[in-house]
Amino acid sequence: MKKLVLMLILFAAVETRAQQKHQVYNLSVVNPKQWIIPKNDTLDYELGTFQGQKALLIKRKIGDYKSASLAYKPGLNFKDGIIELDVACINPKGGFVGLAFHIRDAHHYETVYFRPGSSGTINAIQYMPEKKVEFNWWDYEATKYQAKAMIPQNKWFHVKVVVQDSKMEVYVDNAPKPAMVYTPLDPSLKSGSVGYWHGNCPQGAYKNLVVTAFN
């Protein structure tokens, strides 16, 4: 009996320590005063709704295949953990929407983005590290940077990204298996903030960003 009690105490202690190593950041509420959100002559945003659900809507007024913009709350120092969000590309002809992590600034981060217009093909998902002022996606067109997945157009879909050391797994719409497994992540971008990523798309909808950091 004493051994059983001791085992239960040890198990509880281990479980408590494990829980303490996980910090959850609920970023589902976007406060423009606390976030960095792009807004200029060619880009705008609003806190509106899509399909009856509250969302951050990012709108690109002029199409540009070199365009990439971030919306994020600075101050988060995320290294490893789980990122979850819901996203939608509001455009019948396709576009690029996604997320960014290990964000240092507007031109230094890692991104996973989705191409609904290429759903079902190897071009549906793309990973790349961004480290230049100009968004240079063409440098990461090799097959190893991309993955096949079914990505809905003009509809919400759920994304979960698991980052652990140099490995990344990408899950779409609560699938049990990852649509993309990528390694190694860029060693020069080890930590930083997490946020929404908006590419060459007339309008994207973003909501429910939750980050679980492994401390």
Sine and cosine of phi, psi and omega as CSV:
sin_phi,cos_phi,sin_psi,cos_psi,sin_omega,cos_omega
0.00,0.00,-0.69,0.73,0.01,-1.00
-0.88,0.47,-0.62,0.79,0.01,-1.00
-0.90,0.43,-0.64,0.76,0.01,-1.00
-0.90,0.44,-0.69,0.72,0.03,-1.00
-0.88,0.48,-0.69,0.73,0.00,-1.00
-0.89,0.46,-0.66,0.75,0.01,-1.00
-0.90,0.44,-0.65,0.76,0.02,-1.00
-0.91,0.42,-0.63,0.78,0.03,-1.00
-0.91,0.41,-0.69,0.72,0.01,-1.00
-0.90,0.43,-0.66,0.75,0.02,-1.00
-0.89,0.46,-0.68,0.73,0.00,-1.00
-0.89,0.45,-0.62,0.78,0.01,-1.00
-0.92,0.40,-0.69,0.73,0.02,-1.00
-0.90,0.43,-0.68,0.74,0.01,-1.00
-0.89,0.46,-0.65,0.76,0.02,-1.00
-0.89,0.45,-0.69,0.72,0.03,-1.00
-0.90,0.44,-0.62,0.78,0.01,-1.00
-0.90,0.44,-0.67,0.75,0.01,-1.00
-0.91,0.41,-0.58,0.81,-0.01,-1.00
-0.93,0.38,-0.35,0.94,-0.03,-1.00
-0.99,0.10,-0.06,1.00,0.00,-1.00
-0.91,-0.42,0.85,-0.53,0.02,-1.00
-0.91,-0.42,0.84,-0.55,-0.03,-1.00
-0.99,-0.17,0.77,-0.64,0.05,-1.00
-0.90,-0.44,0.94,-0.35,0.03,-1.00
-1.00,0.00,0.95,-0.30,-0.04,-1.00
-0.94,-0.33,0.47,0.88,-0.06,-1.00
-0.95,0.31,-0.39,0.92,0.05,-1.00
-0.99,-0.11,0.88,-0.48,-0.02,-1.00
-1.00,-0.10,0.90,-0.44,0.07,-1.00
-0.95,-0.30,0.95,-0.31,-0.05,-1.00
-0.83,0.56,-0.39,0.92,0.02,-1.00
-0.97,0.25,-0.34,0.94,-0.03,-1.00
-0.95,-0.31,-0.24,0.97,-0.05,-1.00
-0.97,-0.25,0.39,-0.92,0.21,-0.98
-0.99,-0.14,0.92,-0.39,-0.05,-1.00
-0.78,-0.62,0.77,-0.64,-0.07,-1.00
-0.93,0.38,0.70,-0.72,0.06,-1.00
-0.39,-0.92,0.90,-0.43,0.01,-1.00
-0.42,-0.91,-0.32,-0.95,-0.06,-1.00
-0.91,0.42,-0.46,0.89,-0.06,-1.00
-0.94,-0.35,-0.06,1.00,-0.09,-1.00
-0.66,-0.75,0.67,-0.74,0.00,-1.00
-0.57,-0.82,0.19,-0.98,0.03,-1.00
-0.51,-0.86,0.27,-0.96,0.14,-0.99
-0.44,-0.90,0.45,-0.90,0.13,-0.99
-1.00,-0.04,0.99,-0.11,-0.11,-0.99
-0.79,-0.61,-0.59,-0.80,0.01,-1.00
-0.67,-0.74,0.46,-0.89,0.15,-0.99
-0.63,-0.77,0.81,-0.59,-0.07,-1.00
0.80,0.60,0.65,0.76,0.08,-1.00
0.98,0.20,0.14,0.99,-0.03,-1.00
-0.86,-0.51,0.66,-0.75,-0.01,-1.00
-0.90,0.44,0.65,-0.76,-0.07,-1.00
-0.36,-0.93,0.33,-0.94,0.21,-0.98
-1.00,0.06,0.87,-0.50,0.00,-1.00
-0.97,-0.26,0.87,-0.49,0.04,-1.00
-0.95,-0.30,0.78,-0.63,-0.11,-0.99
-0.85,-0.52,0.80,-0.60,0.06,-1.00
-0.97,-0.23,0.89,-0.45,-0.11,-0.99
-0.97,0.23,-0.52,0.86,-0.02,-1.00
-0.80,-0.61,0.81,-0.59,0.00,-1.00
-0.92,0.39,0.66,-0.75,0.00,-1.00
-0.44,-0.90,0.91,-0.43,-0.07,-1.00
-0.93,0.37,-0.18,0.98,0.06,-1.00
-0.99,-0.14,0.16,0.99,-0.12,-0.99
-1.00,0.03,0.64,-0.77,0.10,-1.00
-0.37,-0.93,0.78,-0.63,-0.07,-1.00
-0.69,-0.72,0.50,-0.87,-0.03,-1.00
-0.89,-0.45,0.52,-0.85,0.18,-0.98
-0.76,-0.65,0.89,-0.46,-0.09,-1.00
-0.39,-0.92,0.32,-0.95,0.08,-1.00
-0.99,-0.13,0.91,-0.42,-0.04,-1.00
-0.94,0.35,0.31,-0.95,0.07,-1.00
0.97,-0.25,-0.30,0.95,0.03,-1.00
-0.99,0.17,0.77,-0.64,0.00,-1.00
-0.93,-0.37,0.96,0.29,-0.05,-1.00
-0.99,0.12,0.74,-0.67,0.07,-1.00
-0.90,-0.44,-0.93,0.37,0.04,-1.00
-0.87,-0.50,0.45,-0.89,0.06,-1.00
0.48,-0.88,-0.41,-0.91,-0.07,-1.00
-0.84,-0.55,0.73,-0.68,0.03,-1.00
-0.88,-0.47,0.79,-0.62,0.05,-1.00
-0.75,-0.66,0.57,-0.82,0.01,-1.00
-0.26,-0.97,0.20,-0.98,0.14,-0.99
-0.88,-0.47,0.63,-0.77,-0.08,-1.00
-0.56,-0.83,0.43,-0.90,0.04,-1.00
-0.53,-0.85,0.62,-0.78,0.08,-1.00
-0.98,-0.21,0.92,-0.40,-0.08,-1.00
-1.00,-0.10,0.99,0.13,-0.05,-1.00
-0.15,-0.99,0.88,-0.47,-0.05,-1.00
-0.92,0.40,-0.29,0.96,-0.05,-1.00
-0.98,-0.19,0.10,0.99,0.03,-1.00
0.98,-0.20,0.08,-1.00,-0.03,-1.00
0.27,-0.96,0.01,-1.00,-0.10,-0.99
-0.82,-0.58,0.85,-0.53,0.03,-1.00
-0.67,-0.74,0.42,-0.91,0.00,-1.00
0.04,-1.00,-0.55,-0.84,-0.02,-1.00
-0.66,-0.76,0.28,-0.96,0.05,-1.00
-0.74,-0.67,0.52,-0.85,0.05,-1.00
-0.60,-0.80,0.20,-0.98,-0.11,-0.99
0.81,0.58,0.66,0.75,-0.06,-1.00
-0.97,0.22,0.84,-0.54,0.15,-0.99
-1.00,-0.09,-0.70,0.71,0.04,-1.00
-0.32,-0.95,-0.17,-0.99,-0.10,-0.99
-0.90,0.44,-0.26,0.97,-0.06,-1.00
-0.82,-0.57,0.17,0.99,0.02,-1.00
-0.67,-0.74,0.97,-0.26,-0.05,-1.00
-0.14,-0.99,0.12,-0.99,0.16,-0.99
-0.92,-0.40,0.60,-0.80,-0.05,-1.00
-0.72,-0.69,0.54,-0.84,0.22,-0.98
-0.85,-0.53,0.87,-0.49,-0.01,-1.00
-0.77,-0.64,0.29,-0.96,-0.19,-0.98
-0.83,-0.56,0.61,-0.79,0.00,-1.00
-0.88,-0.47,1.00,-0.02,0.02,-1.00
-0.84,0.54,-0.52,0.86,0.02,-1.00
-0.92,0.39,-0.26,0.97,0.04,-1.00
-0.92,-0.40,0.41,0.91,-0.01,-1.00
-0.82,0.57,0.69,-0.72,0.02,-1.00
1.00,0.07,0.00,1.00,0.00,-1.00
-0.89,-0.46,0.14,-0.99,0.00,-1.00
-0.91,0.42,-0.28,0.96,-0.02,-1.00
-1.00,-0.02,0.13,0.99,-0.09,-1.00
-0.92,0.38,-0.59,0.80,0.00,-1.00
-0.81,-0.58,0.64,-0.77,0.08,-1.00
-0.67,-0.74,0.68,-0.73,0.15,-0.99
-0.95,-0.31,0.57,-0.82,0.16,-0.99
-0.30,-0.95,0.52,-0.85,0.18,-0.98
-1.00,0.00,0.75,-0.66,0.02,-1.00
-0.97,-0.24,0.84,-0.54,-0.04,-1.00
-0.65,-0.76,0.37,0.93,0.01,-1.00
-0.74,-0.67,0.37,-0.93,0.04,-1.00
-0.90,0.44,-0.64,0.77,0.02,-1.00
-1.00,-0.01,0.76,-0.64,-0.02,-1.00
-0.94,0.34,0.96,-0.29,-0.16,-0.99
-0.96,-0.27,0.88,0.48,-0.04,-1.00
-0.88,0.48,-0.47,0.88,-0.05,-1.00
-0.91,0.42,-0.30,0.96,0.06,-1.00
-0.98,0.20,-0.10,0.99,-0.06,-1.00
-0.79,-0.62,0.68,0.73,0.00,-1.00
-1.00,-0.01,-0.09,1.00,0.01,-1.00
-0.87,0.49,0.48,-0.88,-0.06,-1.00
-0.83,0.56,-0.56,0.83,-0.06,-1.00
-0.90,0.44,-0.35,0.94,0.00,-1.00
-1.00,-0.02,-0.05,1.00,-0.11,-0.99
-0.81,-0.59,0.25,-0.97,-0.02,-1.00
-0.43,-0.90,0.46,-0.89,0.00,-1.00
-1.00,0.06,0.65,-0.76,0.05,-1.00
-0.25,-0.97,0.34,-0.94,0.09,-1.00
-1.00,-0.06,0.92,-0.39,-0.06,-1.00
-0.90,-0.44,0.89,-0.45,-0.02,-1.00
-0.95,0.31,0.51,-0.86,0.04,-1.00
-0.97,-0.23,0.64,-0.77,0.02,-1.00
0.83,0.56,0.61,0.79,-0.02,-1.00
-0.42,-0.91,0.57,-0.82,0.04,-1.00
-0.90,0.44,0.63,-0.78,0.22,-0.98
-0.63,-0.77,0.50,-0.86,-0.08,-1.00
-1.00,-0.08,0.62,-0.79,0.01,-1.00
-0.78,-0.62,0.71,-0.70,0.15,-0.99
-0.79,-0.62,0.80,-0.60,0.02,-1.00
-0.87,-0.50,0.81,-0.59,0.03,-1.00
-0.95,-0.32,0.86,-0.50,-0.01,-1.00
-0.92,-0.40,0.84,-0.54,0.00,-1.00
-0.62,-0.79,0.93,-0.37,-0.06,-1.00
0.85,0.53,-0.89,-0.46,-0.04,-1.00
-0.98,-0.21,0.19,0.98,-0.08,-1.00
-0.92,-0.39,0.58,-0.81,0.03,-1.00
-0.73,-0.68,0.70,-0.72,0.10,-0.99
-0.85,-0.52,0.68,-0.73,-0.03,-1.00
-0.86,-0.50,0.85,-0.53,0.02,-1.00
-0.92,-0.39,0.66,-0.75,-0.01,-1.00
-0.88,-0.48,0.77,-0.64,0.06,-1.00
0.80,0.61,0.72,0.69,0.12,-0.99
0.87,0.49,0.45,0.89,0.06,-1.00
-0.91,0.42,0.58,-0.82,-0.02,-1.00
-0.95,0.32,-0.39,0.92,0.00,-1.00
-0.90,-0.44,0.56,-0.83,-0.01,-1.00
-0.93,0.37,0.63,-0.77,0.09,-1.00
-0.98,0.22,-0.41,0.91,-0.02,-1.00
-0.59,-0.81,0.71,-0.70,0.15,-0.99
-0.80,-0.59,0.86,-0.51,-0.07,-1.00
-0.79,-0.61,0.67,-0.75,0.11,-0.99
-0.37,-0.93,0.59,-0.80,0.04,1.00
-1.00,-0.09,0.54,-0.84,0.13,-0.99
-0.93,0.37,0.30,-0.95,-0.08,-1.00
-0.90,0.43,0.85,-0.52,-0.06,-1.00
-0.94,0.35,-0.29,0.96,-0.01,-1.00
-1.00,0.06,-0.14,0.99,0.01,-1.00
-0.86,-0.51,0.98,0.20,-0.15,-0.99
-1.00,0.00,-0.40,0.92,-0.04,-1.00
-0.37,-0.93,0.28,-0.96,0.01,-1.00
0.40,-0.92,-0.23,-0.97,-0.06,-1.00
-0.99,0.16,0.07,-1.00,0.01,-1.00
-0.74,-0.67,0.63,-0.78,0.00,-1.00
-0.25,-0.97,-0.16,-0.99,0.01,-1.00
-1.00,0.06,0.54,-0.84,0.01,-1.00
-0.85,-0.53,0.76,-0.65,-0.02,-1.00
-0.82,-0.58,0.87,-0.50,-0.02,-1.00
-0.99,-0.17,-0.58,-0.82,-0.03,-1.00
-0.98,0.18,0.99,0.11,-0.07,-1.00
-0.54,-0.84,0.75,-0.66,0.00,-1.00
-0.82,0.57,-0.64,0.77,0.02,-1.00
-0.39,-0.92,0.71,-0.70,0.08,-1.00
-0.80,-0.60,0.52,-0.85,0.03,-1.00
-0.89,-0.45,0.69,-0.73,-0.11,-0.99
-0.68,-0.74,0.67,-0.75,0.03,-1.00
-0.32,-0.95,0.21,-0.98,0.15,-0.99
0.86,0.52,0.69,0.72,0.05,-1.00
-0.98,0.21,0.87,-0.50,0.03,-1.00
-0.75,-0.66,0.77,-0.64,-0.04,-1.00
-0.88,-0.47,0.82,-0.57,0.11,-0.99
-0.95,-0.32,0.94,-0.33,-0.07,-1.00
-1.00,-0.06,0.71,-0.71,0.12,-0.99
-1.00,0.00,0.95,-0.30,-0.07,-1.00
-0.97,0.23,0.00,0.00,0.00,0.00
